[in-house]
Amino acid sequence: MKLKYRVLEIFFALFSGLLCLELTVGLSVLNPTNLAWLRNGGDYQQHYLGWEFFRREPLLQFPLGSLQKLGTGLLPSVVYTDSLPLFAIPFKAIFSLIGFSEFFQYSGLWIFSCFSLQVFFARRCLKLMGCSSVGACALSFVVGLSPTLLFRL
């Protein structure tokens, strides 16, 4: 029974994350080759530019996230370009192994992950505070769409 409950909880968070994504920015951002939405301005252009520089660096280098081609003699890191190193390093390893050379963005996947995790942890916290299952589901979805969290989009 516990495993079934956990699986349902995860599916609810994923479905709610998709619904929040559709209501705010649209599902087209999940397409990894869709770069059009990045051109609208904001921080995601900087994230993508840092990712493009980072993915063109050698796979094995020291330090791991350095950007030798960005700046002259500064040796910045992928961390300072806000390119989400938790996603950039694994995707760089994957793409260097399969030889993927097309344009690719993972910001849509990151936004989806954020929505899903917001809903998941809000539901867990509400259940700990004694909310019913239906109430926790409804309120966690509202937390996923709260303006304070959407401000960063």
C-alpha positions in Angstrom: 0.0 0.0 0.0 2.8 2.4 0.8 4.5 1.9 -2.5 1.3 2.5 -4.4 0.7 5.7 -2.4 4.2 7.0 -3.2 3.8 6.2 -6.9 0.5 8.1 -7.0 2.1 11.0 -5.1 4.9 11.2 -7.7 2.4 11.0 -10.6 0.3 13.7 -9.1 3.4 16.0 -8.8 4.4 15.3 -12.4 1.0 15.9 -13.8 0.5 19.0 -11.7 3.9 20.2 -12.8 2.9 19.7 -16.5 -0.4 21.6 -15.9 1.4 24.5 -14.1 3.9 24.6 -17.0 1.1 24.7 -19.6 -0.8 27.4 -17.7 2.3 29.7 -17.4 4.7 29.3 -20.3 3.3 26.5 -22.4 4.5 22.9 -23.1 6.5 24.0 -26.1 9.4 24.9 -23.8 9.9 21.1 -23.1 11.1 20.7 -26.7 14.9 20.6 -26.4 15.4 22.1 -29.9 12.9 24.9 -29.4 15.0 28.0 -28.9 12.4 30.6 -29.9 11.1 31.2 -26.4 14.6 32.0 -25.2 14.8 35.0 -27.5 12.0 36.8 -25.6 14.6 38.3 -23.2 15.3 37.7 -19.6 17.9 35.6 -17.9 17.3 32.5 -20.0 19.4 34.0 -22.8 22.3 34.3 -20.5 21.8 30.7 -19.3 21.7 29.4 -22.8 24.8 31.4 -23.9 26.7 30.0 -21.0 25.6 26.4 -21.9 26.6 26.9 -25.5 30.1 27.9 -24.4 30.3 25.1 -21.9 29.2 22.3 -24.2 31.9 23.3 -26.7 34.7 22.9 -24.1 36.6 19.6 -23.8 34.8 16.9 -21.8 37.7 16.2 -19.4 39.2 19.4 -18.1 40.3 20.9 -14.8 38.4 22.5 -13.2 35.4 20.6 -14.4 33.1 23.6 -15.2 35.7 26.1 -16.6 35.0 28.1 -19.7 38.3 28.7 -21.4 36.8 30.2 -24.5 34.6 32.7 -22.7 36.6 35.8 -21.8 40.3 36.3 -22.3 42.4 34.9 -19.4 39.6 35.1 -16.9 38.8 31.4 -16.8 35.1 31.8 -15.7 33.0 28.8 -14.6 29.7 27.5 -15.9 28.4 28.2 -12.4 28.8 32.0 -12.9 26.8 32.0 -16.1 23.8 30.6 -14.3 23.6 27.7 -16.7 22.4 25.2 -14.1 25.5 23.1 -13.6 23.4 20.2 -12.2 22.0 19.8 -15.7 24.9 21.2 -17.8 27.6 18.7 -16.7 25.5 15.5 -17.2 24.1 16.8 -20.5 27.6 17.7 -21.7 28.8 14.2 -20.9 25.9 12.6 -22.7 26.2 14.8 -25.8 29.9 14.4 -26.1 29.5 10.6 -26.1 26.7 10.6 -28.7 28.1 13.4 -30.8 25.0 15.7 -30.7 25.9 18.9 -32.4 22.5 20.5 -32.9 21.1 23.3 -30.7 19.8 22.1 -27.4 18.3 23.8 -24.4 17.3 22.2 -21.1 15.7 25.3 -19.4 12.2 24.0 -20.1 13.1 20.7 -18.4 14.4 22.7 -15.5 11.2 24.8 -15.2 9.1 21.6 -15.3 11.3 20.1 -12.6 10.8 23.2 -10.4 7.0 23.1 -10.8 6.8 19.4 -10.1 9.1 19.6 -7.0 7.2 22.6 -5.7 3.9 20.7 -5.9 5.5 17.5 -4.5 7.0 19.2 -1.4 4.0 21.4 -0.8 1.8 18.4 -0.7 4.2 16.6 1.6 4.3 19.6 4.0 0.5 20.0 3.9 0.0 16.3 4.7 2.4 16.6 7.7 0.4 19.6 8.9 -2.8 17.4 8.9 -4.5 18.3 5.7 -6.7 15.8 4.0 -5.5 14.2 0.8 -7.9 16.2 -1.4 -7.1 19.4 0.5 -3.4 18.8 0.2 -3.7 18.1 -3.5 -5.7 21.3 -4.2 -3.5 23.5 -2.0 -0.2 22.1 -3.4 -1.4 23.0 -6.9 -2.1 26.5 -5.7 1.4 26.7 -4.2 2.7 25.6 -7.6 1.0 28.6 -9.2 1.7 31.2 -6.5 2.9 34.6 -7.8 6.0 34.7 -5.6 7.3 31.5 -7.2 6.2 32.6 -10.7 8.1 35.9 -10.4 11.4 34.1 -11.3 10.0 33.1 -14.7 
